[in-house]
């Protein structure tokens, strides 16, 4: 099967092919890029006009077709242009996953301006930091974000504000969305270079202030083409292995995708929304994550693709409504933002009918995915995140940046078109994170002989117990393999004798009882003794998460007391 993957890969990326890969020198650095890539996101958006009356954006009973969306985006761009926004200027978007996000996003990027994605969970002072850091000319925000902005407005008196879904009359100093979309639908004619900024997305910021990652048009276009490639090459390889006719590129039906994670992150925006839009598919927005509501929407909207964070897929499968909802339309169930645990791959394969498991691994700093894997390849290598996408080189390096070769464990570095230009106003952080075009991911990994990447852990999350490395992800995988465990995270706990010990915060399936002794015995059957959690906290509520659905491991670690562990 892996020889067939190499064959399909070479055929699709070869000379004259849709995904032909070439090497260009950008900023003195050789990077892999697609030969036939459009120069900017403007061309990506304009190419979708032919989908016309097909549903594009769906939210709470509202529907917007591609034709309507193109009219709206032309009006938004014209209003922004008349308000003084030009190529290179910035427009901040701060709202929930409303359809207005995508309309504003395509309008801004198509006129050569730069989207600043504002985290919808930020409080007023966090908003102030990002607005001062990025200096946008316009802020487009919904009711909740407007309330927070009102607390800091005096610091941004020159910035224009557009309000979305207020439910009340807009304040005198703001412009209502209705006025914006009623402007003349006339998309300004601009020339956009591949290396121009397309958007600025702020990293989660595990320590200190978040950093504004500068994603280019080249990077965003490369990412969406990488997604399309992965969706083509792996089914083609499986068909070649089985001796059947491979599907032609682009022959699959347009996806119906459920948007479950925030659009101010690359997972939802660059991977799900971009890919669905390019294919002429339907984006179904959720107001907030709820597994029961997700199952309802999967049934009602015939959702074919669900890509959230792994816990969302787990909650869908484990929800009582799963057996009673029609999920037969689902072809893909998985996600990114964190690795899918091997037990979840098995559960998806066993319980979800026609749906096949998939995962994508990526970062804000790579404009989206670094690697992806699905279906037969994922089932065969459930601990892997797949091979690096065509426009990224990948290597595992040692302490001095030396390439360690196949199957060696080291920090994963990647280089290619999707890598960001750098961090806004942070030359120091850029220099620290990118060496000769190689992005230091901060992930400990190995790459096998087939080119498949296996994530071992985050470099900063590793537990160093008495000189032995304990990889949190490995311990979490062992915990999740117990049916009683609904959620868990593993982290280091300071220890006077060993330096660090292994700690685990666990939330059990509702109504299930399990004690620490039994859970440790379960882990001991899969792990070396020094990896078995010394400190276990059984929590009465689900673990806290950030806006993208990832567990707040650092906050948990800081809030839990060793004396309360069992």
Secondary structure by P-SEA (a helix, b strand, c coil): caaaaaaaaaaaacccccbbbbbbbcccbbbbbbccccccaaaaaaaacccccccccccccccccaaaaaaaaaaaaaaaaaacccccbbbbbbccccaaaaaaaaaaaaacbbbbbccccccaaaaaaaaaaccccbbbbcaaaaaaaaacccccccbbbbbcccccccccccccaaaaaacccccbbbbbccccccbbbbccccccbbbbbbbcaaaaaaaaaaaaaaaccaaaaaaaaacccccccccccccccccccccccccccccaaaaaaaabbbbbbbccccaaaaaaaaaaaccccccccaaaaaaaaacccccccccccccccccccccccaaaaaaaaccccccccbbbbbcccccccccccccccccccccccccccccbbbbbbcccccccccccccbbbbbcccccccccccaaaaaacccccccccccccccccccbbbbccccccccccccbbbbaaaaaaaaacccccccbbbbbbbbccccbbbbbbbbccccccccaaaaaaaaaacccccccccbbbbcccccccccccccaaaaaaaaccccccc
